[in-house]
Amino acid sequence: MIATTLAGAGLAGAALLGYSTLEARWYRLRRLMLPDTLRRPGATLRVLHVSDVHLAHGQEHRVRFLRSLAELEPDLTVITGDLLGDVGIEDAAVDAVATLTGPGRPGLFVLGSNDLYGPLPKSPHRYLTHRRLPIHGTPLDFDRLVERLDSAGYTTVRNSAVAVATRAGDVAVGGIDDPHLEDTVVPAPEILAPGASGLHDAVLNLGLVHAPYLRALDALSTAGHDLLLAGHTHGGQVRIPGVGAVVANCDLPLDQARGESRYRDRWLHVSPGLGHSKYTPFRVACRPEATLLELRG
């Protein structure tokens, strides 16, 4: 009886592992409408939100999905960090997202820790207990990444405010370096404020950060941004049906670890991301996703 039970448990575990690795490639596009986001009645703005691509060598399936999103012709593409997932992947990663921008269709990028350092194997216990240690992998060529993104129409926002022109009007943007990094200091709200970008009549005030730590979301909210976009959580990566995420890998409440929610009376969208660390190539009840946000005034 014991042997039969153990064999059954082993088969169930193998089946779950096999499914979870397949789900990690089961990409989808989600469409979401967020009302009362724009500052001009009747205006619309289509924003493609992509995060946590974690591109590694040999992941042509992820590149194909990213390139297919170009058919959407979004007004604005936002990548909220962790585009890189391997050493020497900078050029391939930019090539994968270069078709998402175009004339009158800019892109924005804020860094995640994995855009600075290559991945390392990590203990699941460390992940589940939120324990952060100052251990980094191989330094990546972040300067080259930013240079290539700039040539592809993306503006990298680092602890500052910028303005971008879209077909729907000018957007004021405040962006924060990844607060998951131990040495990141979240800037004062006045540095991130729409007025610091030189815009005082934007169609949208947009706050960006990779990891949605509460101190970062508070700074962006206090600065006056109407919509907050983030990634990092992978939606939990492993979710229990009927329960949700087990961990968010930051201090954001677990019920906000994926998708849209309200934060301090404004919209927050946390992307579940498209990828994963190459050392944890699985997802459970949390498909990889890009999101097309239709914003309305």
SVG drawing of the C-alpha trace seen along z (x, -y; Angstrom):
<svg xmlns="http://www.w3.org/2000/svg" viewBox="-16 -73 46 75">
<polyline fill="none" stroke="black" stroke-width="0.4" points="0.0,0.0 2.8,-2.4 4.7,-1.6 1.5,-2.2 0.9,-5.5 4.5,-6.7 4.3,-5.7 1.1,-7.6 2.6,-10.6 5.6,-10.4 3.5,-10.2 1.4,-13.1 4.5,-15.2 6.0,-14.3 2.8,-15.3 2.6,-18.6 6.3,-19.3 5.7,-18.5 2.6,-20.7 4.3,-23.6 7.1,-23.7 4.6,-23.7 2.6,-26.5 5.7,-28.6 5.5,-28.7 1.7,-29.2 1.9,-32.9 -1.2,-35.0 -2.3,-38.6 -4.8,-40.0 -6.9,-43.1 -8.0,-45.4 -9.9,-48.6 -9.1,-51.1 -11.7,-54.0 -11.1,-57.4 -7.4,-57.2 -6.8,-59.9 -7.1,-63.6 -9.0,-64.5 -12.7,-63.4 -13.2,-61.2 -9.5,-60.5 -8.2,-57.0 -4.6,-55.6 -3.6,-52.0 -0.6,-51.0 1.2,-47.6 2.6,-46.5 5.4,-44.0 7.5,-42.9 9.9,-40.2 10.9,-38.8 14.0,-37.3 15.2,-36.4 17.8,-33.7 19.6,-32.0 17.5,-29.4 14.1,-31.0 13.0,-31.7 9.4,-30.9 9.4,-34.0 10.9,-36.1 8.3,-35.1 5.5,-36.0 7.0,-39.4 7.4,-40.2 3.8,-39.1 2.6,-41.9 3.7,-44.4 0.5,-43.8 -1.3,-45.6 0.4,-48.9 0.1,-50.3 0.2,-54.0 2.9,-53.4 4.9,-50.3 6.1,-50.1 8.6,-47.5 8.8,-47.4 12.2,-45.7 13.9,-42.4 14.2,-42.3 17.4,-40.3 17.8,-36.8 21.2,-35.7 24.8,-36.8 25.4,-38.2 21.7,-38.5 21.4,-42.3 21.2,-42.6 18.8,-39.7 16.5,-41.2 16.4,-44.6 15.8,-43.0 12.8,-41.1 11.1,-44.3 12.3,-46.7 9.2,-46.1 6.8,-47.2 7.6,-50.9 7.5,-53.1 6.8,-56.7 4.5,-58.3 4.5,-55.1 7.3,-55.5 8.5,-53.1 9.5,-53.4 11.8,-51.2 12.6,-51.0 15.3,-48.7 15.0,-45.5 17.8,-44.0 18.2,-41.3 19.0,-44.0 22.2,-44.6 23.2,-41.2 22.9,-37.7 20.8,-35.1 21.9,-32.8 20.4,-29.7 18.4,-30.6 17.0,-28.6 13.2,-28.3 13.3,-28.9 15.0,-32.3 12.4,-33.2 9.4,-32.2 10.7,-33.9 11.5,-37.2 15.1,-37.0 17.3,-39.3 21.1,-38.9 23.5,-41.2 24.6,-38.5 24.6,-39.3 25.5,-37.3 27.7,-38.3 27.4,-42.0 25.5,-42.6 26.2,-45.2 23.5,-47.6 25.0,-50.6 24.7,-48.7 21.1,-47.7 20.1,-51.3 21.9,-52.5 20.2,-49.9 16.8,-50.5 17.3,-54.2 18.0,-53.5 14.8,-51.4 12.6,-54.2 12.6,-53.5 13.3,-56.1 14.9,-54.7 13.6,-56.4 15.9,-56.2 14.8,-58.0 13.6,-60.9 10.6,-62.4 10.4,-62.6 7.8,-63.5 6.9,-61.4 4.7,-62.4 2.0,-59.9 -0.7,-59.9 -3.2,-60.6 -1.2,-63.5 1.8,-64.0 2.5,-61.7 4.3,-62.7 6.3,-59.8 8.0,-59.2 10.3,-56.2 12.2,-54.6 15.2,-52.3 14.4,-48.8 13.8,-49.0 14.5,-45.3 18.2,-46.3 19.6,-47.0 21.3,-50.2 18.3,-51.8 17.1,-55.0 13.5,-55.9 13.7,-59.6 11.5,-62.3 8.1,-62.7 9.0,-66.1 11.7,-64.5 9.1,-62.2 6.3,-64.7 4.8,-65.4 5.9,-69.0 9.5,-67.9 9.3,-66.6 8.3,-70.0 4.7,-69.0 1.8,-70.7 -1.1,-69.5 -0.4,-65.8 -3.0,-63.5 -1.7,-60.9 0.6,-61.0 2.3,-57.6 4.4,-56.1 6.7,-53.2 8.7,-50.9 9.9,-47.3 9.3,-45.9 6.1,-47.3 7.4,-47.9 5.0,-50.1 7.5,-52.9 7.9,-53.2 4.2,-53.1 3.7,-55.7 6.3,-58.0 4.8,-57.7 1.3,-58.3 2.3,-61.3 4.1,-62.7 0.7,-62.8 0.7,-59.9 -2.7,-58.5 -1.6,-55.1 1.1,-52.9 2.7,-50.1 5.0,-47.4 6.2,-43.9 8.6,-41.7 6.1,-39.5 5.6,-37.1 2.0,-37.0 3.3,-34.7 4.6,-32.3 3.0,-29.5 -0.6,-30.2 -3.0,-28.0 -6.4,-27.9 -9.0,-29.5 -6.3,-31.0 -4.0,-33.0 -0.3,-33.9 1.8,-32.3 4.4,-35.0 4.9,-38.4 8.7,-38.7 8.0,-42.2 5.8,-43.8 2.8,-44.3 -0.3,-42.4 -0.7,-39.1 -4.1,-39.9 -2.5,-42.6 0.4,-40.5 -1.2,-40.2 -3.4,-42.3 -5.3,-45.5 -6.3,-46.9 -6.7,-50.2 -3.9,-51.8 -4.5,-55.0 -7.4,-55.8 -5.7,-55.2 -5.1,-52.3 -2.2,-49.9 -1.4,-47.2 1.1,-44.5 2.2,-42.4 2.5,-38.7 5.4,-38.8 6.4,-36.7 9.4,-34.9 11.1,-33.4 14.6,-32.8 16.3,-30.1 16.9,-28.2 13.1,-28.0 11.5,-27.3 8.0,-26.7 4.6,-28.3 1.6,-27.0 -1.9,-28.5 -0.2,-31.7 0.3,-31.9 2.9,-34.3 1.2,-37.4 1.5,-40.7 -1.3,-43.2 -2.9,-45.7 -4.3,-48.4 -7.0,-50.6 -7.0,-53.8 -9.9,-56.2 -10.7,-59.7"/>
</svg>
